[in-house]
């Protein structure tokens, strides 16, 4: 059983973030539970890499002095699994917003899908989604998007070392990706649709690894809270 001193000295917690939770909510929840369990007024708690609310999976949460290692964890390669839907796009590139355009898919076959992945291996230029937490002029991009305001977004160079199509079920494409810090899988889904002369958006996303840490070793927030008592 860990003590208040253990958490202050620094712990690395592997949490399986639930669907719809923000990473910020997960950090706040764990911080509050640790404070309540040990009756301590203040403790540093932070996460090493944001997961979108509609994504699940591995969230590394650091406490106490281990928060100094957050940048190190953030810089490590990440692995994701997910599903993209061919033939339609959304403004957020995922299911946060409604479908805004539809595209033909009759010309797409399995060979084209497998071949298209090669365009995204290595260093690529990628535009972050406008519905993202990146900041511009002191505001989050999603604030501009939700207000219907246009904003100029610059591309960034990211690296994808593996892009594997695991199964194809009609217009549903299941995949696994290993990528660098700063890669948006939503943008990858959007660009993949373009590469097929169609459209695509992300419907499922799960982060499975950060560096050598695996989601199979993570616990739910509820399980963590139960361990505190």
Secondary structure, DSSP 8 states (H G I E B T S, - for coil): ---HHHHHH--EEEEEE-TT--HHHHHHHHHHHHHHHHT-S---EEESS---TTEEEEEEEEEGGGGGGHHHHHTS-EEEEEEEEETEEETTSSTTS-EEEE---TT--HHHHHHHGGGGSEEEEEE--SSSS-EETTEEHHHHHHTT------EEEEEEEEEEEEEEETTEEEEEEEE-TT--HHHHHHHHHHHTTS-EEEEEEEEEEETTEEGGG-B-HHHHHHHH-
